[in-house]
Amino acid sequence: MNFYVIIVALTVSIDSFFCGISLIKKQKVLLDVIKIISVVLVMCLTAYYLGNYLTNFFNYNLELIGGIIFILIAVLNLFSKEKNAKTSFCLGFAIGLDGSCATFSLAIMNYKNFLIPLIVTFFHLIFLVLPLLLSKVKFIDKICENKIIAPLVLTLLGLYKIIFSLL
């Protein structure tokens, strides 16, 4: 496993932190977390296998396309409105979309390791539960206000892949 995969998984999972903040005052938090993570896992596994399947039909390097997908995810994150999901499954889909797109991108860039969707899902779980554990700390409000970190990191990762695929 390489460091690039870990950075991608970390970056696309940051939205889960804000999702976890929204769960702080709910009654059945554990059930919500299980539902959300189940949806994220299914989406990431599906994207991984689809990406692996599609690479069988292409003879050229797909890192350029993968890098472009990362930048598109970043732009969507940067300009998306607040997500008002009414159920855990919708919330899981909303936060899992970035993870599944990133997993798909990694798969078409020839990162062929079954652990990738599991790592992405694991980071989603960490960021989902972290606010619940830190719910008594006041700096969480300050972190919630900064929504540019994840899109910035994804853009840089996408540019990195695009530049090195063209060299």
Phi, psi and omega in degrees: 000140182248163185300327180301317180297318179297317179297317178299311181299318178297315184293314183284350181266353183299326178303330180297331178299314180290327174296317178299324177298321181290342180270352187305319186265006181277157182280310185260063186294316183300316178297319177297316180299316180298316179297313183298312182293326177298316179295316180299315181298314180298317180296317181292319177297317179298314180296321180297312181292325176295316178298317177295320179297315182292330180293341177291341183261354183245137180262349185255170182289124183261013180296327178298314179295318178299318177296320178296320178298319178300317180294321177297319177300317180298316180295317178298319178295320184292322186255004181285149177281171176302133180274119178255083180270136183267339180234165179294326180292319177295319178295318176299318178295318182297315181277338180280344182298314178298316181297319181289323176296318179294319178297318177299314180300315179297321180295318180284347175268018177068029168272091186259085178213125182299339180288343183303306179296330178290321178294316179299316179295320179298316178295325174299317179298315179302311183289336177286322183274332182306314178297329178295323179285330182259017188299343180272350184271138187279343184286351180299323178300321179294319180294323181298330182288335183267100183252016183259348185297306183298312179298325179296313180296318178297321178297316179296319177296318178297315178298320178302313181293320180296313182299313184283342175282337180271345181282000000 
